[in-house]
Structure formats: structure tokens, C-alpha cells
């Protein structure tokens, strides 16, 4: 899992044939080879992310109305996705960034979405005809609906959780995490008790907080 210290707020071919070359076989082979090369005309390098910087968007709470600096309204979150899409951003997971496995289409700029604290507005469920169903008023449902309309925009993001209750009250903790992972998201480590690691007075305290959450997740999702 990936660690979040909660007080960190701010993340060919070059062959040629001489005109005087009488070897018609070589000329023919070169023509055939050239005809197989993919030609992408007029690539505009101005749309490329030449600086290599990757924007990280950090979300916490979601609600119908944003009433404090930690809350994003559902409407504004959908607008965020629209803006990212229109400006050719392409979501990746934090693990892609850390492992250097960033794979985005030409002309797209990678962006990382993170979600802290495991709040119910991010993801929560209800029982509908004995089926555990994601609630409509959640960020993940809004994201799902957006991707249905824009299938070239992937569902990626890192959810930083603690070992206390997360993502509402319905369904088991295991079910909630399994659902999240099945959508293409990943789980990050926000410590066991939302602890500010700079306040730790020993390595043992750091191990307790970081290792405790890692152990907690491994018990629910073995091997994760």
C-alpha cells in the first residue's frame, strides 16, 4: 500500500538508396518496408507534457453542498472530471507514478486523483432487493457514470484509508475494499489512526501506525 502522511497537504530507420544504385531488389524491399511504417502526420508536440510534472488532486469529503474547505460538492466533482477530460488529462494510479509504469495515449497528460479518510461521500452502499448496491450520491458512482459516457477516460485513483470504519456502514469492510479494487482503484495507507508521523517520537511508533494499517488491509485482502 502507499503511505499518506496526513499533514503533507501539498505532488530508424535511416537506410537510403543511392540514385545510381542499380540493385532493383534493394529498392523494392525498401519501398515495401516503408509502406508498412505507421505514419502519424503533423504531431503537435505543444500538447505534450514536456516538463514531466504530474498534478495530484486530493479529495476528502463529498456532499450535495460544499460547506467547508474539505468538502467538494457532487456537482463540482463532476465538473472536475469534465474539465480534466476536456483538457486531455488522463488518470493514473499512484502506483503507476511510483513504479514508473506511466502509460498514457499520445497527447494526454497524466493526473493522479487521491481520496483521503474513507468518507461515506466517496463510496457507500445500500441494500436493494437483497443486493449490495452503490449509492447514487457518491463520488465513485458519479465517476462510473462519467466513464460510461467517456470510455476513453479510465477509472483510476488512490483511496487512503485508516483501520477505523470507512465507506459508510453497509456491507462488510472486505466487501467495500473488494468493490473499490474491482473498479480499477487502489488502496493507500493513511496510517492506522490518522496519525501525523512527524509527531512520532520513535521508529516503533511509525511501524505501529504504518505497519498496523498494512496488516489490517492484508487480513481483509490477503496479499495486497
N, C-alpha and C positions, 0 to 999 in steps of 0.2 A: 504494500500500500504506500501512498505518497503522503509525506508529512506536511501538515499545515501548522505553523506556529501562529496562533490566532492574533498576535499583536503585530504581525507583518501585514500592514494594510495595503502597502503599495505592492511585472514582471518579465577526310575520311577517305573520308576517302578523298585522295588527291591525285589519282592517276590521270595522265593525259596521253594523247596520241599525237605524234608529230604529223603536220600536214603532208610531209613527204614519206610517211610510213606506208609501205605498200602491203603490209600484212592485214588483209581484209578480215581475217578471222578475229584478230585482236580488236579491230574497230567494232565488229559486230557484237563481240562479247561485252565490250564497254557500253555500247548502246543498250543492250539487254539489261545490264546491271543497273544503269542509270534509270531505266524505266521502272524499276522496282522500288526505287527510293521514295519514301514518303515526302511529299512537297507540301510545306505549310507556308503559304505566301504571306508576306507583309506582317510578320510577327511584330507587335508593338511592345518593345522592351520597357516602355514607360509605365506599363501596368504591372511590372514585376516588383516584388518586394526586395529591392536590392540591398537595403540596409540590414536585412535579416532579423529585424526586430519583430517580436510576436506579442500582440496585445492579449492581456488576460483580463477578462471581465469577472468580477467577483459579486455573486448574488447571495443574499441571506434570506430575508422573509419576502413572501408574496401575499398580496391581498387585493380585493376589489379596489380599494383606495389606499394609496401610499400615505401613511400618517406620520412617518418619521424617516430619518436618513438611512435606516437599514431595510426599508420595505420598498419593493417595486410593485407597482400595480400590474395586474394581469394584462391590461391593455398596453401598458408601456413595454412589457416584456415582449409581447407580440410585435410591437413596433420596432423593438431592438432587433429581432430576428429579420424583419423586413429590411431594415437598414443594412444589416450585415450582408444579407443576400444581394441587395442592390449594389453594394459597393464591392462585390466579389470577394468577400471573406469566406473562409471555408473551415468549419470547426474541426479541431483535432483533440485528442485526449492529452492529458498532462504526460502520460507515459510515452506518447509519441515524441514529445519535446525532449523529455529526459533521456530517452534511448536513441535519439537521433533518427527516428523512423518516420520522419515527416514526409507524407506522400499526398500532395495536393495537385489538382489539374493545373495545366498551364494558365496563367493569368489570374490565379486565385492567390489570396494571402491567408495564411493560417491564422486562426484565432482560437483561444482557449477559454471555455466557459467553466467557471467553478461555482459550486453551490455549498455554502457553509451551514453547519449547525443542524442539518437534517430536519428542517421545519416542515410542518404539515402542508404549507402552501406550495412547497416544492413538489412533494409527492405524498398522496394519501389515498386510501381506498374506502369503498363501501361495499356491503353485500347486496347484490341484485339477483334475486331468484337463486339464492344459494351459490352465487358465483362472485368471487372477489374481483371487484371492478374498480379501475382507477377513477377518481372523482374528476368531474369536468373542470372545476375551478382549481386547477393545479398547473404549475409551470410545465411539468412533463407532458400533460395532456395537450396543452397549447403547442408545445414543441412537436408532439406527434402529429397533430393536425396540420401544422405548418409544413412538415416534411412530406405529408401526403400530397399537398399542393405543389411542393417544390422537391421532387425526388432526387435532385442533384445536390441537395443540401443535407449532409449527413447528421445523424443524431450522435453527438459526442459531447462529453463533459465529465468533470470530476466532482464527485459529491463527498465532501469532507464531513465525517460523522464522528460522534462520541459514543461511548458504550451505554449511555443512558437511552431512553426511548427516542425513536426517530421515525419520521414519516407517518405521523398520525397514530391512530390507535387500533385500526382494523387490520387483520392478517397478522401472522407471526413475524418476528424480526427477520427470520430466514426468508420468508416469502417476499418481504419488501425488498431485501437486497437482491434476491434472485431476479425479481422483476426488473430492477434497475439495470443489472448486468445484461439481461436479455435484450434490453433496448439498445445496447451499444455504449452505455456509460460505464464509469469505473468508480471505485471506492477509494477515497483518500483518508489519511489519518489525521484527525484533529485533536489527538491525544484522548486519553481515557475520560478525563473530566474537564475538558475545555481549559486546560492549564496553560498559562503563559510560561513557556520554557525558560525565558530569561530570568525568571524568578527562582528557578531550581537552584538549590544550594548543594546539590551533589549529583554525580553521574547516576547514582541509584534512582534518584527521583525522576530523571529523564527516562531511564529504562522502564520504570514503573508506569509512566504515562504513555510513552510511545509503544513500548512492548506490550503493555496491557491491552491497548486497543487492537494491536495486530493479533494478539492471541484471541481476543474476543471475536474478531471477524473470521479468523481461521476456524474457530469452533462452529461458526454458522455456515461458512463456505469453505470447507476443507481444501487446503492447497492454494487459496487465493493469496 
